[in-house]
């Protein structure tokens, strides 16, 4: 399927890099940050000139999906009601010493992945984990060079009806999509694991993700 328009929640380096990559692929972009939309004119003119600034409360309006790209420490500032009934791609990461909301910290202590915790908190959204294990420098690199090398990016979700949409976005911005079995498997994409920010083809990425999840949960069978 073709992605027509996406919303990006977070206008920092990662958010604007995705905005540039999506615009280069012919995808319309709405973007919201911590500042009111009217105050983002010069910021976007420099970092994402083809993106349209909107208010955070309107980020899910008339888009195919929303990409969550705010620091995890700021997740309490995101209105979950504004993301109801939307495909929400969690592209956030947990960094050491970063203060976290209590609900997220408690969920991680119970053994959930960060995306499973976010799915519980934003329970009106359909959550997928993706776009977090690549640096913003590489995200909007030249599409021709990416197509030649076909670096793979993985995604994970419990809503398999949305898999085609997520895969289409990844493919549209120049990468080979690799679907993991479920949202819990997305923990293999988090920082400090074997996949994070590594340049891998689809087969190698799938193999490493399987091995990493088997290592973290020995009760799950390994795939060959």
C-alpha positions as MATLAB code, in Angstrom:
seq = 'XXXXXXXXXXXXXXXXXXXXXXXXXXXXXXXXXXXXXXXXXXXXXXXXXXXXXXXXXXXXXXXXXXXXXXXXXXXXXXXXXXXXXXXXXXXXXXXXXXXXXXXXXXXXXXXXXXXXXXXXXXXXXXXXXXXXXXXXXXXXXXXXXXXXXXXXXXXXXXXXXXXXXXXXXXXXXXXXXXXXXXXXXXXXXXXXXXXXXXXXXXXXXXXXXXXXXXXXXXXXXXXX';
ca = [
       0.000    0.000    0.000;
       1.043    3.617   -0.413;
       1.465    5.880    2.600;
      -0.082    9.275    1.910;
       0.581   11.250    5.076;
       2.169   10.599    8.456;
       2.224   12.487   11.715;
       5.433   12.834   13.703;
       5.200   13.660   17.385;
       8.569   15.142   18.268;
      10.465   17.774   16.283;
      13.987   17.076   17.480;
      16.832   15.583   15.463;
      15.138   12.204   14.976;
      11.722   13.637   14.174;
      13.011   16.116   11.608;
      15.267   13.453   10.049;
      12.240   11.205    9.522;
      10.304   14.165    8.164;
      13.004   14.787    5.565;
      13.182   11.096    4.638;
       9.419   10.826    4.279;
       9.181   14.009    2.219;
      11.918   12.713   -0.105;
       9.773    9.604   -0.603;
       6.740   11.690   -1.571;
       4.982   11.243    1.776;
       3.256   14.266    3.312;
       4.281   15.043    6.880;
       2.569   16.771    9.780;
       4.847   17.357   12.744;
       4.260   18.555   16.291;
       6.687   19.447   19.038;
       6.656   20.846   22.523;
       6.175   24.372   21.174;
       2.978   25.698   19.608;
       2.824   25.185   15.859;
       3.084   28.918   15.155;
       6.482   29.003   16.902;
       8.018   26.241   14.744;
       8.217   28.161   11.459;
      11.937   28.908   11.477;
      12.897   25.586   13.056;
      11.158   23.635   10.306;
      12.431   25.967    7.592;
      15.928   24.864    8.568;
      15.470   21.216    9.503;
      12.319   19.920    7.760;
      11.115   22.479    5.227;
       8.466   20.276    3.633;
       6.787   19.322    6.911;
       3.678   21.114    8.155;
       3.614   22.174   11.803;
       0.450   21.247   13.677;
      -0.580   21.287   17.303;
       0.187   18.110   19.241;
      -3.523   17.602   19.881;
      -4.106   17.420   16.109;
      -1.184   15.161   15.157;
      -3.394   12.121   14.441;
      -5.882   13.982   12.248;
      -6.079   12.772    8.625;
      -2.865   10.710    8.697;
      -2.156    7.036    8.046;
      -0.105    6.687   11.237;
       1.716    8.641   13.925;
       5.362    8.145   14.830;
       6.162    8.771   18.499;
       9.627   10.377   18.657;
       9.665   12.220   21.971;
      12.079   11.386   24.815;
      10.633    8.728   27.097;
      11.024   11.070   30.049;
       8.469   13.381   28.366;
       5.811   10.743   27.663;
       3.553   12.055   30.412;
       3.177   15.226   28.357;
       1.595   13.280   25.482;
      -2.198   13.236   25.546;
      -3.220    9.619   25.032;
      -6.749   10.644   23.996;
      -5.348   12.510   20.988;
      -3.844    9.223   19.753;
      -6.941    7.065   20.136;
      -7.791    4.745   17.241;
      -4.495    5.450   15.461;
      -1.565    3.260   14.434;
       1.188    4.550   16.735;
       4.781    3.682   15.873;
       6.902    3.777   18.995;
      10.331    5.014   17.901;
      11.441    5.963   21.410;
      14.414    4.567   23.285;
      15.315    4.119   26.912;
      18.638    5.715   27.799;
      20.618    5.100   30.958;
      19.999    7.602   33.780;
      17.023    9.080   31.919;
      14.203    9.770   34.398;
      11.084    7.882   33.385;
       7.392    8.257   34.173;
       6.329    6.074   37.077;
       4.031    3.940   34.921;
       6.857    3.180   32.517;
       9.357    2.412   35.255;
       6.876    0.077   36.970;
       6.126   -1.766   33.724;
       9.825   -2.243   32.964;
      10.374   -3.622   36.452;
       7.655   -6.188   35.720;
       9.649   -7.368   32.708;
       7.735   -5.678   29.914;
       9.555   -4.167   26.969;
       9.290   -0.397   26.703;
       6.910   -0.721   23.750;
       4.647   -3.120   25.647;
       4.545   -0.558   28.447;
       3.711    2.206   25.974;
       0.983    0.013   24.462;
      -0.550   -0.413   27.924;
      -0.416    3.316   28.603;
      -1.691    4.381   25.170;
      -4.280    1.631   25.207;
      -6.530    3.349   22.698;
      -3.787    3.122   20.061;
      -2.475    0.219   18.016;
       1.232    0.219   18.834;
       4.155   -0.972   16.740;
       7.868   -0.738   17.556;
       9.977    0.581   14.671;
      12.468    3.213   13.496;
      14.281    3.321   16.834;
      17.344    1.218   16.015;
      18.833    3.535   13.394;
      20.571    6.851   14.038;
      19.021   10.052   12.780;
      22.152   10.552   10.674;
      21.349    7.404    8.686;
      17.593    7.805    8.594;
      17.522   10.451    5.897;
      20.707    9.487    4.049;
      20.586    9.443    0.264;
      17.772    7.116   -0.818;
      19.680    5.879   -3.858;
      22.551    4.610   -1.718;
      20.111    3.006    0.716;
      18.317    1.220   -2.102;
      21.610   -0.139   -3.364;
      22.627   -1.595   -0.015;
      19.086   -2.381    1.259;
      19.803   -1.966    4.913;
      16.999   -3.636    6.843;
      14.870   -2.154    9.609;
      12.757   -4.329   11.874;
       9.331   -3.693   13.313;
       7.187   -5.461   15.889;
       3.474   -5.322   16.645;
       0.631   -7.381   18.039;
      -1.717   -5.843   15.444;
      -0.775   -7.804   12.371;
      -3.439   -6.076   10.276;
      -1.205   -2.989   10.518;
       1.942   -4.805    9.421;
       1.551   -3.820    5.769;
       1.268   -0.157    6.712;
       4.423   -0.184    8.840;
       6.320   -2.179    6.222;
       5.228    0.269    3.520;
       6.598    3.221    5.470;
       9.932    1.489    6.059;
      10.164    0.459    2.426;
       9.073    3.874    1.248;
      11.966    5.641    2.977;
      14.447    3.230    1.427;
      14.880    0.274    3.786;
      13.985   -3.415    3.737;
      11.279   -4.166    6.345;
      11.650   -7.172    8.663;
       8.623   -8.147   10.749;
       9.208   -9.642   14.189;
       6.685  -12.081   15.738;
       5.029   -9.763   18.262;
       5.454   -6.519   20.180;
       7.450   -8.192   22.954;
      10.044   -9.207   20.370;
      10.744   -5.527   19.819;
      12.946   -5.538   22.922;
      15.707   -6.864   20.628;
      15.744   -3.448   18.936;
      16.472   -1.473   22.093;
      19.808    0.208   22.930;
      22.665   -1.975   24.176;
      21.416   -5.001   22.263;
      23.080   -6.635   19.284;
      20.945   -4.973   16.611;
      20.898   -1.366   17.755;
      22.396    0.964   15.118;
      23.988   -1.932   13.212;
      23.880   -1.975    9.403;
      22.350   -5.354    8.566;
      20.572   -7.027    5.681;
      17.143   -8.581    6.164;
      18.289  -12.183    6.796;
      20.989  -11.184    9.285;
      18.665   -8.810   11.098;
      15.971  -11.477   11.432;
      18.517  -14.010   12.688;
      19.975  -11.684   15.309;
      16.535  -10.624   16.517;
      15.513  -14.258   16.964;
      18.689  -15.064   18.865;
      18.439  -11.974   21.054;
      14.846  -12.701   22.034;
      15.663  -16.352   22.748;
      18.533  -15.198   24.960;
      16.306  -12.825   26.895;
      13.485  -15.386   27.160;
      14.850  -18.957   27.086;
      11.307  -20.363   27.261;
      10.690  -19.263   23.681;
      11.809  -21.701   20.971;
      14.571  -20.584   18.641;
      13.739  -20.329   14.944;
      16.060  -21.764   12.293;
];
